[in-house]
Structure formats: C-alpha cells, structure tokens
Amino acid sequence: MDVNENLTAELTEEEYLAGLKEQNRLRTEKLNALKSAGKDPYARTKYPVSITAAEIRADFEKLENQTVSIAGRIVSRRDMGKANFIDVRDGSGRIQVYVKIDDVGEQAFAEFKAWDLGDIAGVTGFVFKTKRGEISVHAGELTLLAKSLRPLPEKYHGLRDKEERYRKRYLDLIANPDVKDVFVKRSMILREIRAYLDGRGFLEVDTPVLHTLEIGAAARPFITRHNALDIRMFLRIETELYLKRLLAGGFDKVYEIGRIFRNEGMDSTHNPEFTTIEIYQAYADYYGMMDLLEDMCRRLCEKIHGSDTITHKGVEIALGKPWERVTMRDAVERRTGKTGVSGNELIALFEEFVEPDLIQPTIVFDYPAEVSPLAKRKAGEPEFTERFELFINACEYANAFSELNDPQDQRERFAEQVRARKAQNPDDSAEVDEDYITALEHGLPPAGGLGLGLDRLVMLLTDSASIRDVLLFPTMRPQKD
C-alpha cells in the first residue's frame, strides 16, 4: 500500500487496522533512515515563517511573484512525475504548493517524494497563480520540520465515531478543520464578554479553586488532598461566596470567568468540569441583573453573528426582541391552571409543564425560598426570593438573584442545607461556611449577582448540540483497550 494514499472505504475494519499498523512501520523505517543519515526531522527548533495561507489568498495582488515562507501539515499530494502539487495546511487554512525537480534539485526532490501525508513541512518560494487560477506557492526550497509516524484520519474509518473525535481532539481538528471555527468563536465570545464588563467598570478577579470545606449545596465536589498541610481539600463547585466576600471588602463591581468542578453525571449539557461567568454588583438587585444579562447577550450575538437572531437546533431564536419576563407562579398558573402552589410543588410543576415550552428567551423570576439558599427573600412574601433564571430553547442558561446579605438568615439557610444532607447520610462532610457568615456580619451591601454558563452560551451561539462539541477536551471514560 502506498503510504501517501488514504485508506479506502472498501476495506474491512480488520484490513483498515492492519493497514494503519503497516503504515506506522514503514514511516518509522523512514524516520530511522533519516536519523541514520544525519537528517533528523525533529532537530529544528524554529522556521522563518513570514506569512499565513489566508494572508497569501487575501493579498495575492500585492504578493504575486514575491518570495514567502510558509509552514504547515501536508494534507494532499498530486504526483505528476517530475512535478508535484501538495496542499499545506497551517492555522489559517490551506494553500497549494507547486514542487518541480528543476527548481529544488534532484536530491531534494527525491527526499521530498518520500515524505508522507501528515508530515510538517516548511516551504520557501514565490507566490503565483496556476493556469487553472488557483493561488499557489512555487517552491524553491523545502524543509521537513516534523515526521508524522501515523497516517492522517480519513472519513470512512478515521473519525466516524464521535466518541473518538472527543477523545482525540487533535485528530478531529486535523480531519475536520471546520471544528476549529467553534473554538475560535468561543475565544471571541470570551473576549467580547470581558470587553463588555470591563467597559462598564467591572473588575476581573481570580478566587481559589481549592477549598478547605464542603458546603451543603446539592452539587457534590471532587475531593483531593494537600500533602504538605495533611488536609483534605475540595475543588470548587462555585465562585460565588468568594466573590461576595470581595463585595464585603469594598469592591463594588467584580466578575470571574472560571473553571467549576462538580462530581455529577454527564449528558448533552453537563460536563464534570465547565466554565462559568459570575458577575456581582453592589447596590443593584435582580432587576439590574436582568437588564445587564439581556443587553450583554444581545450585543454578543451581534458581535459574533452580525445579527441579533440565530438558529439553534433548527429553531430560530430572536435574541434581539425584548425578552419575556414572567414569575414562576404566573408561568405555572398559565400552563396548568393551578393557583396557590409554592415551594417544591411549584418547582416540580414548572419543570414538568413549563420549562419544555420556553423556546424564545424567557426570564422566569421569584423562585421559592426552599431552592434558593443564597437569594434575598421577597418583601412581603418571605416564602419567595428575588431570584431568576434565563431559559432559551428549553434549556437554562443563567441564574441570578438579589443577594442575601442578612447573616442570621444566611446561617439558618446554610444550617438547613447541612441538616438535609446529614439526614440522608450521617457521615456527610458538609459544613456551614462560617467565614462567609463572618464576612456578612461585617456588612455586605445590597447587591445583584449573576451566574452564566459559558459552555451552554457557546453551544447556543455556535449551534452546537452537545457540550462536548464546545469543549476542546471533554471528560471521557478511559479506554480499556
């Protein structure tokens, strides 16, 4: 089998795997021969890249006949004897390279002919356009920068399994260049969020990832150990309590974009480690957080897509129109006709009958106190809290409230969480965060807080169906074989 050819769809799985093994053997032999000849392809530490493939295509009229140096992976070859066309892909895309024996010399051309698809190459030459009108580089000098010992994946056998794509993202990016666009947009979204918040006077901060106690929240933490201190520690399940300590300390507007770790199940919208943006503003309430969230998401959409309307899972989502705002009680009453319900019963009815139908952006507010341990109680209705969540296409994207700053109320709610956990398991290690209570006792100003799931937001703005599609390296079960 020609090592420069992709394996075909006609091969059985066994034949395909045998072919991979044989290609690996042949490529390894080539590598050993190169090293024996004093031509180690891994010896170079740098290459004088002067331009990208995309820049050549964009500025061809200025660059025609100019000498350039490019580098990238060889992804295709068309052999015409004493001349070859190859496609080289760098971080910006593909560019065609024309290699002729008369221009590079017989020895260099012979060595080049032994290169394989997947090898990393440097090319110096002049920019031109072929008779067929394709912008290309006419090679004058070729350099092998890294030898690929494994063949490129191909569409029939290489990466047809999504699990394999997630597990070996580097191969996914090689075989499916469009996948890169999602992660480029993810970076753009992060950049625009920072620009939006920084422009409104918020300060980005970092808070601890390792905590010394487990709070009584429903989410369970990952547990580790600090050897020097000989103590058990917990990976954070939120950034909220430390950010609100900063409000107590005198910062009025703070936010953190940070990794969160929760020891729970996985599905299309949940991964054990994920990224959130938490935003806190002194002297604001949950209505202020509603306005901030709606304006920020609309501006993000316009920046990323040039429009305030997107399509997600085949559904057109109008982020530009005023979002509906409805209390949980009213939403349940409209859908079920039931009135006067509260607490856990209200939550159950909402999740079963209302949430699946929340397609266009909808802010649902005034949640029961039983499920809102950090939110301020609603004036005149202490069984409810000033809390809201954002729903789009039947999925929750954000959680926010007017922050509870009464230390006595907060201690009791924390204690109730701990009691509930220990009622289920007497050996549960949950504790009341007394240091946070102490911070409240020193005085926490009235404040609004907002938590937004970045990964779900990226899913929305890139029309991705699974959280694994927007994480470069999602959590995967280890392979046994």
Protein Blocks (a to p, Z undefined) as FASTA:
>chain_A
ZZkbccdfkbcfklmmmmmmmmmmmmmmmmmmmmmnopafklpgbdcdfbdfklmmmmmm
mmgopacddddddfbdcdehjaccdddddfkbccdddddfklnojklmmmmmmpcehiac
dddddddddfkopacdddfbdcdfbdcfbdcddfklmmmpfklmmmmmmlmmmmmmmlmm
mmmmmmmmmmmmmmmmmmnopacddddfbdcbdcfbfbdcdddddfklopacdddfbfkl
mmmmmmmnopabdcddddddddddddfkbcfbdcddddddehiafklmmmmmmmmmmmmm
mmmnopabdceehiacdfkbccddddfklmmmmmnopghiacjllmmmmmmmmmmmmmbg
cddehiafklmmkbccdehiambccdddddeehiafbdcddddfbfklmmmmmmmmmmmm
mmmomkbcbdcdfklmmmmmnopaddddddddfklmmmmmnopabfklmgfbacddddfZ
Z
